[in-house]
Amino acid sequence: MTIGDSSTLPAWRRDLERALKRNRGDAHSRYFQLASVSADGSPRNRTVVFRGFAPDSHDLLVISDDRAAKHTELLHNSAVAIAWYFSRSREQFRVVGNAVVATCDNDTQRWRQRLWSALSDAAKAQFFWPAPGAPLSSASQSTSSHDQGSHTAAPPDNFTVIAVSPVSVDHLQLTNPQRRFKSHWDGEHWSACEVNP
Amino acid sequence: MTIGDSSTLPAWRRDLERALKRNRGDAHSRYFQLASVSADGSPRNRTVVFRGFAPDSHDLLVISDDRAAKHTELLHNSAVAIAWYFSRSREQFRVVGNAVVATCDNDTQRWRQRLWSALSDAAKAQFFWPAPGAPLSSASQSTSSHDQGSHTAAPPDNFTVIAVSPVSVDHLQLTNPQRRFKSHWDGEHWSACEVNP
């Protein structure tokens, strides 16, 4: 999907950009919760950091480690659901969509390189730690300090980017009166309607 | 499951109680994200308010409306996943478990009555609004004011309580060094181990 100038953005994207601006003083306004479905069919949920939109689409970008459970889960089942609550403006965006994992093997190198370069050294260092979720390793004492390897210009192979492509967005405003808007992507266009909160 | 005094609580429950205390100055510390799986197998995710633990178990209680989509989803598939991030103490609890929906038809009336009584009039009023998620109803103008019916002492039939019974808890502390603990319920006991963050 190619996006046009701001006047042609779907309503939910304009609303979400506005929420990001209105809540930018809150350091946690760029955190959202990403749910996926594990191999046994039960859901998983975790907090992730929003790393911006892909330059030429409405895809929401987050970073991951290919040793993390969510990486395996998403390769098995790409369906995801985001819950993103903005506490200052008291509004919630719920996104249902599909995730594509950009690894060192596929054609999304430019995202990986760009997002890697933007990371702090402390964030980069985590990709050189022992495998996340594995039994505590003696080597994990290194997690308290920055690893030399974190200063590499190129991302390590285990650094991945997850691009969430939205199919529907449910925007609830906890104003008085409350308002709620549902948007849907039919494969060609976005449509939106207001629904009961 | 019957729980004992605080000295016999599993580690995750003590840690979660401590997080609630340490973050209580943050009005949003009692909000978490609840993921479920819809009938088509894809995940859904939304922000809900923690209403406390059930008196005699580790079940986490939230309220719902039986006209809401999550109610239908949970009756179809009870598997849920909670992501609960505490921004002041910088720690996350991820709970995987099963949800039981307490309606007016089953034997959990005491929870329903207790939680209903604790709600504000504004929160009660929402249960008398038009069906959530349905196309905007002209009647929904009443959402801006409190409905007379909200002052009833007994909960309306559409007021439900969701009790999430945890099976595993993943506790990540974003301290320096980061620490991460996984707890698991085997049907009789909780076990816990520290894992790589």
Interface residues (C-beta under 8 A of the other chain):
Chain A: A27 H28 Y31 Q33 L34 A35 S36 V37 G41 S42 P43 R44 N45 R46 T47 N77 A79 V80 A81 I82 A83 Y85 S87 Q92 R94 V96 Q126 W129 P130 A131 P132 G133 A134 P135 L136 S137 S140 Q141 T143 S144 N176 P177 Q178 R180 K182 C193 E194 V195 N196 P197
Chain B: A27 H28 Y31 Q33 L34 A35 S36 V37 G41 S42 P43 R44 N45 R46 T47 N77 A79 V80 A81 I82 A83 Y85 S87 Q92 R94 V96 Q126 W129 P130 A131 P132 G133 A134 P135 L136 S137 S140 Q141 T143 S144 N176 P177 Q178 R180 K182 C193 E194 V195 N196 P197
